[in-house]
Amino acid sequence: MATTPRARARAQTMADILRIGREHLAVHGAAALSLRAVARDLGVVSSAVYRYVANRDDLLTLLVVDAYEELGNAVDNAVAVVDPHDALGRFRALARAVRRWGLREPARYALLFGSPVPGYRAPAERTTEPGTRVVVRLVDILTAAYADGMLRLPAAGEIPDTLHTDLDRIRTETGTDLPDAALARGVLLWSALFGAVSFEVFGQYGENTFSAPDDLFEHHLAILAETAGLGAAPTDREWGLRAPE
């Protein structure tokens, strides 16, 4: 926390740069982001902004980290209010939080999960930790379910031998004791969740293809939960879906 007038002024300027950067991202897209334009809207000469942000790539990195942290906070807050032993409820809370954030912040979601920005490469040392918050939370949910005996495991021998080394590395990095079969299904859960959200955020289903996108997403969650072994899929009535006419 900034404790001196100078530190507080710097923190406020950084906050303003991020705010304007988010606004420009929403209007112009990541590829057109310009420090000169940010300086203009901030009301200072461009050279003044370089005392806070080194270049366009540095601004993009700040925006990436900011978006990852906000998404991670949204997920953590949603999961925190669900019983720690209710793995299915915690997964649903996580998934719904990701979708809500993506639909509310489509430009920032696109920065994180859309097409790469030409000429920009996110520095791993600054973006990996915030960028893995959601998947680490998902692994935590699966790990707790496994510890509680609430995670159904697929038949042994299902995982190709070529995947064991990668899964072992992921297990070490995330600090989980999930067996390979459960961890591999967790990867599917992760990719399918963000795939479903991305299709909706980027309009990939096509206009008016689904008149009830909320119901479609909840249906997908039920199938994914069942696939991951998080318990029997809830009925349509339990999900609050409309019964077929």
N, C-alpha and C positions, 0 to 999 in steps of 0.2 A: 504494500500500500504506500502511495506517495505521501511523504511526511513534510516536505518543504514546499514553499510556494513554487520554486523552480521545477521540482519534481512533479507537482500537481499540474503545472502548466504543460509540461511535456506529456504527461499521461493524457490530458485532455486533448492535446493536439493529435496524439496517436489515435485516440478514440474517434476524433473527427475525420482523420484520414481513412480509417477503416469504414466509418459510416458512409463517407462519400464514395469510397471504393466499392462498397456493396451496392450503392445506388447506381453507379456507372456500370457495374457488372450486370445488373438487372436490365438496364436500358440498352447497353451497347454490346454486351457479351465479353467474355474473358479475352478473346483475341484482340479486341480493340481498346483494351484498358491502357490508359495513358497517364503517366505521372504529371505531365504538363496540364492535362485537363483537370486532374484532381486538385492541383495547386490553384488553378483558376477558380474552381468552385470553393476552395478553402479561403480564397481572398489573399493569397500570398504569391510571390514570385516563385517560379519553379525551383530555383536554387535553394530556397528555404526548405522545401519539402525534402531535398536530398540530405538534410541534416537528420531526418527521421527515417527515411526509406531510401535504400541505396540505389534502387533501379526498379524497373517494371517487374522483373522477376521476383524481387524481394517483396513488392506489394502483393503479387499473386500468392506468394508463400504465406504472407500474413493473412490473406483472405482464406486460403485453404485451411490453415490451422484454426482460424476463427470459426469457420463453418464446421469443421470436424468437432471442435470443442462444444459448439452449440448443439449439434446433433447428439453427441455423447451425453451431454447434460440432459437433453430431452428424454433420451432412452433411460438413463439412470433414474431420473425423477419418476418416470412412469413405472419402472420395475420396482422401485423402492417401496411402493405402497401395496404391493401384492405379497401375500404370505410366502416366505422363503421356501416352504416345502410344496408350494403349488407351482410346479415347473411349467405345466401347460398354461396357467394363467400368466406367469412371468414371460413366457415366450410370446403370448398374444399381446401383452402390454408392450414388449420391446418392438414387435413387428408393427403394431399400430402407431407407435411413436415415430418410427422411421417413416412410415407413410405420411403421417400428418405433417412432419417437418418437410419432407420432399415436396408435397403439394403446396405447402405454404411458401417454400423457398425454392422454386424451380431453377432459378439462375444459379444459386449456390449449390444446389444438388447437382446441376450439370457440371459445375466446376470440379466437383469431387468425383462424379461417376459418369460423366459424359465424355465426349470426344476430347482427346488431349489438346492442349493449347499449343499451337505451332511455335516451336523454338523454346518451349519452357519444359523444364524437368524439375519436379518437386524434390527438394533435398531430403533424403531419407532421415537424416539426423534430426530434422525439425518436424517432419510430418508423420513418421511411422507410429510414434506413440499415440498421438491424438487420432490418427487414422485407423487404428485398430481397436479403439475403445468399444465399438459396438460388437465386433466379433468376439472380443475377449469377454464381454458381458454375456454373449450367447453361449460361449464355452462354459462360463461359470454356471449358467442355468442347467446345461446338460450334465455338468459334473455333479451338481447338487442332486439332480434327479437320479443319477447313477448311484450316488452314495445312499440315497433314500430307498434304493431298490425299485424306483419308479420308471426306469428306462429299459424298455424291451430291446434286447440285443438281437441282431440278425444271426443267421446260422454261421458257424465258424467256416473259414475258408473262402469267404465271399470276396475278400480284398485281394487284388492282384499283387504279386510279390514285389513288383516295381514300385509300389506306393508305400511300402513299410518304412523305408528310410525317411521319406518326406514327412509322413505322419508322426514318426518318432521325433523329428525335429520340431514339428508344431506342438507336440505334447510337451516337450521340454520348454519351449518358448512361452507357452500359455500356463504352465504349471498344473496341468490336468493329469488325472490318472485314467482318463477314458481309454478303453481298448480301441484298437484300430477301426473295427467295424462301426463303433459309435462315433468316433471322430470323423470318419469319412462321411457318415450321414450328416454330421454337423456342418461339414463343408457344403454339402448339397443344400442344407437348410439355409445357410448363409447366402449362397449364390442364387437360389431360387427366390428368396425373399427380396433381395435387391433387384433381381430381374423383374419380378412382378411390379415393384414400385417404379422401376425405370420405365417399363412399358406404359404405365399410367402417366407418369410425369411428362414423358416425351411424346405422348399421344400416339403410341405405336399400335394400339388396338384399332385405331381409326375412329372417325367421328360417328357418334351414335350407334356404335357396334353393341355396346352394353348400356342399357338404360339405368342399371343399378350397380355402379362400380363398387360401392361399399359392400354389397352382398357378394359380388365376385371375389373381392379381396378376402372376405371372411371365409368363403368356401375354399379358397386356396390355402388359407392358414390351417383349416381343418385337415386338409389332405397332407400338407407339409408336416404337421404335428404327428399325424398317424405314421407317415413315412419315417420320421425320425425316431419313432418308438416312444413318444411322449404320452402314450395312453390312447385309448380308443377315441376316435374322432367324434366330437360332439354332434348331436343331431341338428338338423336345420332349426328346430324349435329352440334348442339351447343357444345357437348362434344368433337367434333373432331374425332368421331369414324368412322370407315369405314362402308359404306353402305353394306348390304348383297349383295352378288353376285348372 
